[in-house]
Amino acid sequence: MHPMTFERFLSRDARNFRPSAIRAFAKLINDPNIISFAGGVPNPETFPADLIAEIAGRVIRERRAVALQYGPTRGLPRLCDSIAGICRGRGFDCSADDVLTTTGSQQALDLIAHTLLDPGDVVLVELPTYIGGSSSFFARSATLAGVAQDDEGIVPESLAEVAASLVIEDDPYGELVYVDGADTTAMKSRDVDGRVIYLGSFSKVLAPGLRCGWIVAPRPLLERIEIAKQAADLCSGMLDQSIVDEICAAGELPSQIAKVRAFYRGKRGVLIDALERHFAGRAHWTAADGGLFTFLTLNADIDTGERVKDAVARGVAYIPGGPFFVDGSGRNTMRLTFAKEDDDRIREGVERLGAVFPE
Ligand SMILES: Cc1ncc(COP(=O)(O)O)c(C=O)c1O
């Protein structure tokens, strides 16, 4: 059958699928000749590989009836308990019964979209927003509208509608903060009437290959999402969960988080210093007090998408910011990660980038 023949069989939602606008950059990210600020992934050096290997071997040999078996849709009970403890540490009340584990927080976004959205429903997202989240909402034929944010998050005045909505707090970087004394309490801690759905993930503090995330939501809603998850995959990977469960139960998480923070804190400082040196007066950028990225906005009205080739020719790569803005703005922005390169390459890369945008 000719491939085009399938078009007429596609569902309405499938017709609205949008491929990730940044996947196209994968090649650049992995070319060793190019200094890349374009990646979106954690640095493998932060993965506790020996610990994971030791635990994986042990649970496979000694707990095969759990680690290699189907498991509860909600997740391993002891892991749900540990996750509830993490959430209490983020400032809100939580017990194991409030938790549903997911295959990364990406699945959480997809399940929530499946459970809450009808075609044409409007979803308000931050500008810029996480592209994987937009993809999940577009895939349910939703309409996305942007709301402004500043260094503190959403600008409240731009969000009058939230008064009547359910808020999704997608917080995979909650533990990745680089400023001493920063307030890391979740927005959910101020949720007085149960309208915030909180999403967490072990991807950035352990390893994204473990695909272990979670949802905390009001219980009646969580029960619905659980049914959506049963239909999606029955349960998340039990080997992954067993490994994460052992790490949590052994009390290894806080020291791992401290190591990961220290690793990125230095790189983030190097990137911000280099931006000061090569872009001061020509651009401004987010402080990157947490997470893996800064968003840089050029003062000049330049479409950064049009200079990617130029940058690659000079041996440096970035992600143009436009695709992160669902309202079509942000063309003079770019996303830069400090996660991948070593300090010298970060400095060299920013110098090259400065030459790409001399205005
Ligand atoms: C803001 C945000 N949300 C969710 C995810 C998905 O992460 P995971 O599915 O690995 O938990 C990512 C991944 O980069 C992200 O940046």
The ligand as an SDF file (V2000), in Angstrom:
LIG
                    3D

 16 16  0  0  0  0  0  0  0  0999 V2000
   10.0940   20.6030   31.9630 C   0  0  0  0  0  0  0  0  0  0  0  0
   10.1800   19.1370   31.7060 C   0  0  0  0  0  0  0  0  0  0  0  0
    9.1440   18.3560   32.0180 N   0  0  0  0  0  0  0  0  0  0  0  0
    9.1740   17.0290   31.8210 C   0  0  0  0  0  0  0  0  0  0  0  0
   10.2790   16.4170   31.2530 C   0  0  0  0  0  0  0  0  0  0  0  0
   10.2360   14.9280   31.0280 C   0  0  0  0  0  0  0  0  0  0  0  0
   11.1470   14.3100   31.8580 O   0  0  0  0  0  0  0  0  0  0  0  0
   11.0490   12.7850   32.2530 P   0  0  0  0  0  0  0  0  0  0  0  0
    9.9700   12.1690   31.4140 O   0  0  0  0  0  0  0  0  0  0  0  0
   12.3840   12.2170   31.9410 O   0  0  0  0  0  0  0  0  0  0  0  0
   10.7210   12.7540   33.7000 O   0  0  0  0  0  0  0  0  0  0  0  0
   11.3820   17.1820   30.8910 C   0  0  0  0  0  0  0  0  0  0  0  0
   12.5580   16.5670   30.2580 C   0  0  0  0  0  0  0  0  0  0  0  0
   13.4910   17.1870   29.8490 O   0  0  0  0  0  0  0  0  0  0  0  0
   11.3310   18.5860   31.1360 C   0  0  0  0  0  0  0  0  0  0  0  0
   12.3830   19.3730   30.8240 O   0  0  0  0  0  0  0  0  0  0  0  0
  1  2  1  0
  2  3  1  0
  2 15  2  0
  3  4  2  0
  4  5  1  0
  5  6  1  0
  5 12  2  0
  6  7  1  0
  7  8  1  0
  8  9  2  0
  8 10  1  0
  8 11  1  0
 12 13  1  0
 12 15  1  0
 13 14  2  0
 15 16  1  0
M  END
$$$$
